């Protein structure tokens, strides 16, 4: 149930490569029980899905994840997590319909799985921030190195997070909201 004081709802999409923690982020921050479409990985995905670096993964999102978080008494975010495998990217078109912005979740052990994701957002001109999910065994690189590897302009915020931790995931969403506000202010000033 939404608070009666809610006056604005914003759609945000959580994107990233296969196995970067999108379902985990939506689940950790959602104030409602998240809707997930996780299914057991089967033999049908062998040779189709690149599981390099996530070999122990046994389930995958096949449609979307959905959650909700109230930022304050007036603003509610609807969170849509996308599937990470390219064979499910056809679903992205509908998930991005009406989205105000996106969070690109990345894993420093496999930065290359983020290249196509970021490219798709840039093609659609969807504003986004990058959140580095700090897996325990992932190498820690300076933000400037990650920015260079992902070929991102200095204006795109990059933050670290632990997708398992509600406060950390909330902080990523707040970074996105502040970024969207600054883009809107710049557009008004132009």
C-alpha positions as CSV (number, residue, x, y, z in Angstrom):
1,X,0.0,0.0,0.0
2,X,1.4,3.4,-1.0
3,X,1.4,6.2,1.5
4,X,-1.5,8.6,1.0
5,X,1.1,11.4,0.8
6,X,2.8,9.9,-2.3
7,X,2.4,12.4,-5.1
8,X,5.0,11.1,-7.6
9,X,6.1,7.7,-8.8
10,X,9.3,7.1,-10.8
11,X,10.3,4.1,-12.8
12,X,13.9,3.1,-12.5
13,X,15.6,0.1,-14.3
14,X,18.4,-1.9,-12.8
15,X,20.6,-3.3,-15.6
16,X,23.8,-5.2,-16.0
17,X,25.4,-8.3,-17.3
18,X,24.6,-11.8,-16.3
19,X,25.2,-12.5,-12.6
20,X,26.2,-9.0,-11.4
21,X,23.5,-8.9,-8.6
22,X,20.5,-7.1,-10.1
23,X,18.0,-9.4,-8.4
24,X,19.9,-9.1,-5.2
25,X,19.8,-5.3,-5.3
26,X,16.1,-5.1,-6.0
27,X,15.4,-7.6,-3.3
28,X,17.6,-5.9,-0.7
29,X,16.1,-2.5,-1.1
30,X,12.4,-3.2,-1.9
31,X,10.0,-2.3,0.9
32,X,7.6,-4.9,-0.6
33,X,8.2,-8.6,-1.2
34,X,9.9,-8.3,-4.6
35,X,8.5,-10.1,-7.7
36,X,11.2,-12.2,-9.3
37,X,11.2,-14.4,-12.3
38,X,14.2,-16.5,-11.3
39,X,14.3,-19.9,-12.9
40,X,16.7,-22.8,-12.5
41,X,19.4,-22.8,-15.2
42,X,19.1,-25.9,-17.4
43,X,21.1,-27.7,-20.1
44,X,19.3,-25.5,-22.7
45,X,21.5,-22.6,-21.7
46,X,24.8,-24.5,-22.0
47,X,26.8,-23.0,-24.9
48,X,24.3,-20.1,-25.1
49,X,24.9,-18.3,-21.8
50,X,28.4,-17.2,-20.9
51,X,28.8,-18.3,-17.3
52,X,32.5,-17.4,-17.1
53,X,33.1,-16.0,-13.7
54,X,29.7,-17.1,-12.3
55,X,30.0,-20.9,-12.8
56,X,28.2,-21.6,-9.5
57,X,25.1,-19.6,-10.4
58,X,22.1,-22.0,-10.5
59,X,19.2,-19.6,-11.3
60,X,18.6,-16.7,-13.6
61,X,16.1,-14.0,-14.3
62,X,14.0,-14.8,-17.3
63,X,11.7,-11.8,-17.5
64,X,12.2,-9.1,-14.8
65,X,12.4,-8.3,-11.1
66,X,10.1,-5.8,-9.6
67,X,10.3,-3.9,-6.3
68,X,9.3,-0.6,-4.7
69,X,10.9,1.9,-2.4
70,X,9.6,5.1,-0.9
71,X,12.3,7.7,-1.0
72,X,10.3,10.1,1.1
73,X,6.6,10.7,1.9
74,X,6.0,12.0,-1.6
75,X,8.3,10.1,-3.9
76,X,8.1,6.4,-4.7
77,X,10.5,4.5,-7.0
78,X,9.3,1.4,-8.9
79,X,12.3,-0.8,-9.6
80,X,12.5,-3.1,-12.6
81,X,15.5,-5.5,-12.8
82,X,16.3,-6.7,-16.3
83,X,17.6,-10.2,-17.3
84,X,21.3,-10.1,-17.9
85,X,21.7,-12.6,-20.8
86,X,21.6,-11.3,-24.3
87,X,19.0,-13.8,-25.3
88,X,16.5,-12.0,-23.1
89,X,17.4,-8.4,-24.1
90,X,14.3,-8.2,-26.3
91,X,12.4,-7.7,-23.1
92,X,14.3,-4.5,-22.3
93,X,12.3,-2.4,-24.8
94,X,9.1,-2.8,-22.6
95,X,11.0,-2.5,-19.4
96,X,12.5,0.9,-20.4
97,X,9.2,2.3,-21.5
98,X,8.6,5.3,-19.3
99,X,11.8,4.8,-17.2
100,X,13.3,8.0,-15.9
101,X,16.8,6.5,-15.5
102,X,18.8,3.4,-14.8
103,X,21.4,1.9,-12.6
104,X,24.1,-0.2,-14.3
105,X,25.4,-2.7,-11.9
106,X,28.9,-4.0,-12.6
107,X,31.3,-6.7,-11.4
108,X,35.0,-5.8,-11.6
109,X,35.8,-9.4,-12.2
110,X,33.9,-9.2,-15.5
111,X,33.8,-5.6,-16.6
112,X,33.4,-6.6,-20.3
113,X,29.8,-7.8,-19.6
114,X,29.0,-4.2,-19.0
115,X,30.1,-2.8,-22.4
116,X,27.0,-3.8,-24.4
117,X,24.7,-2.8,-21.6
118,X,26.1,0.7,-21.4
119,X,26.0,1.0,-25.1
120,X,22.3,0.1,-25.2
121,X,21.6,2.8,-22.6
122,X,23.6,5.4,-24.5
123,X,21.8,4.6,-27.8
124,X,18.4,5.1,-26.0
125,X,19.7,8.2,-24.3
126,X,18.7,6.8,-20.9
127,X,20.5,8.6,-18.1
128,X,22.3,6.2,-15.8
129,X,24.7,5.8,-12.9
130,X,27.2,3.0,-12.5
131,X,27.3,0.9,-9.3
132,X,30.2,-1.3,-8.6
133,X,28.9,-4.4,-6.7
134,X,31.7,-5.2,-4.3
135,X,31.9,-9.0,-4.5
136,X,34.3,-10.4,-1.8
137,X,36.7,-11.8,-4.3
138,X,36.5,-9.0,-6.8
139,X,39.5,-6.8,-7.4
140,X,39.3,-3.3,-6.2
141,X,40.2,-0.7,-8.9
142,X,40.3,3.0,-8.6
143,X,37.2,4.7,-9.9
144,X,39.2,6.5,-12.6
145,X,40.4,3.2,-14.0
146,X,36.9,1.8,-14.1
147,X,35.6,5.0,-15.7
148,X,38.3,4.6,-18.4
149,X,37.7,0.9,-18.9
150,X,34.0,1.6,-19.4
151,X,34.7,4.7,-21.5
152,X,32.4,6.9,-19.4
153,X,32.4,10.7,-19.3
154,X,33.3,12.4,-16.0
155,X,29.7,13.4,-15.6
156,X,28.3,9.9,-15.1
157,X,28.4,9.0,-11.4
158,X,30.2,5.8,-10.3
159,X,29.7,4.5,-6.8
160,X,30.5,1.3,-4.9
161,X,27.8,-0.8,-3.3
162,X,27.1,-4.1,-1.7
163,X,23.9,-5.2,-3.4
164,X,23.1,-7.4,-0.4
165,X,22.8,-4.5,1.9
166,X,19.7,-2.4,1.9
167,X,21.4,0.9,2.9
168,X,24.1,0.5,0.3
169,X,21.5,-0.2,-2.4
170,X,19.4,2.7,-1.3
171,X,22.4,5.0,-1.5
172,X,22.9,3.9,-5.2
173,X,19.3,4.9,-5.9
174,X,19.7,8.2,-4.2
175,X,22.8,8.8,-6.3
176,X,20.7,8.2,-9.4
177,X,17.9,10.6,-8.1
178,X,20.5,13.4,-7.4
179,X,22.0,12.8,-10.9
180,X,18.6,13.0,-12.5
181,X,17.8,16.2,-10.6
182,X,21.1,17.8,-11.7
183,X,20.4,16.9,-15.4
184,X,16.9,18.4,-15.1
185,X,18.4,21.6,-13.5
186,X,20.9,21.9,-16.3
187,X,18.2,21.4,-18.9
188,X,16.1,24.2,-17.3
189,X,19.1,26.5,-17.2
190,X,19.9,26.0,-20.9
